[in-house]
Amino acid sequence: MSENSSLICGLCPHKCVLSSGKTGFCGTRKNVDGAIVSLSYGQVTALAVDPIEKKPLYHFYAGSTILSLGGFGCNMKCPFCQNHDISQHGIEVSQGYVSPEKLVDIAHKATREARSIGVAFTYNEPFLSYEYIMDVAPLLKSAGQKVVLVTNGQVLQEPLESLLPYVDAMNIDLKVFSEDGYKWMGGDFATAKATIRSAVDAGVHVEVTTLVIPEINDDPSMMREEAQWLSELGKDIPLHLSRYFPRYKLKTGATPVETLHLLQDICREYLDYVYLGNV
């Protein structure tokens, strides 16, 4: 293949066409000498032991802790991003490289010292470190560690299905129940739904989070549609409705608590478990 040939990245719905030397929408994948290279492979911006409920996962080893790891970059451009200091930046924010083998060692130490159950790939979009997770997840599983993804769900089916056998639990953002809303955030609505469906079908423990933002996704009829759709996959899928506060580029006022309670009541007509966050 010519070094000048363009390549199509097959990881997420952007399907970026990368000419030689070009980096994709996410800022983590680059055409280097005719091959797509992950710039974020093993690069760590954050590493901490968190309560599992912080992911949030309320029905997966409740009361436990988990080693949480973040990289950099994102394949969405949400103007309200709470982790924009790493998700909207490049390798300059990395704190260093951690090999797959080293991460397993760190996970074992977290288990010994903090009773961590495994590793959560979180803080930024984990699927952008796809090659790294594909390398490290089997090692973690063999070592008795749980593998958790906290994701926006913006990944194509082929790479997703290759990784799902190694994943124990996922918290997946369903940011807004409309295509226009996803376009505004730089994502794809159908892909988010397909990821949730595929994870549920694969037997992965799935919980869903929606950050409720005034005038964006707080319409009761829209939330009813979301809850109905989720209930068709399983009434026992936990849904987390999280309160929005002004962040990054979006200065809209915080979500009224009364709005969250109203939407929670609506969702409870369809789902067994609906939780409020940031209240």
Secondary structure as GFF3:
##gff-version 3
##sequence-region A 1 279
A	DSSP	beta_strand	7	8	.	.	.	ID=ss1
A	DSSP	beta_strand	17	18	.	.	.	ID=ss2
A	DSSP	beta_strand	29	32	.	.	.	ID=ss3
A	DSSP	beta_strand	35	38	.	.	.	ID=ss4
A	DSSP	beta_strand	46	51	.	.	.	ID=ss5
A	DSSP	three_ten_helix	52	54	.	.	.	ID=ss6
A	DSSP	beta_strand	65	70	.	.	.	ID=ss7
A	DSSP	alpha_helix	84	87	.	.	.	ID=ss8
A	DSSP	three_ten_helix	91	93	.	.	.	ID=ss9
A	DSSP	alpha_helix	100	114	.	.	.	ID=ss10
A	DSSP	beta_strand	116	121	.	.	.	ID=ss11
A	DSSP	three_ten_helix	126	129	.	.	.	ID=ss12
A	DSSP	alpha_helix	130	142	.	.	.	ID=ss13
A	DSSP	beta_strand	146	151	.	.	.	ID=ss14
A	DSSP	alpha_helix	157	163	.	.	.	ID=ss15
A	DSSP	three_ten_helix	164	166	.	.	.	ID=ss16
A	DSSP	beta_strand	169	173	.	.	.	ID=ss17
A	DSSP	alpha_helix	179	185	.	.	.	ID=ss18
A	DSSP	alpha_helix	189	201	.	.	.	ID=ss19
A	DSSP	beta_strand	205	212	.	.	.	ID=ss20
A	DSSP	alpha_helix	220	233	.	.	.	ID=ss21
A	DSSP	beta_strand	239	243	.	.	.	ID=ss22
A	DSSP	alpha_helix	257	267	.	.	.	ID=ss23
A	DSSP	beta_strand	274	277	.	.	.	ID=ss24
###
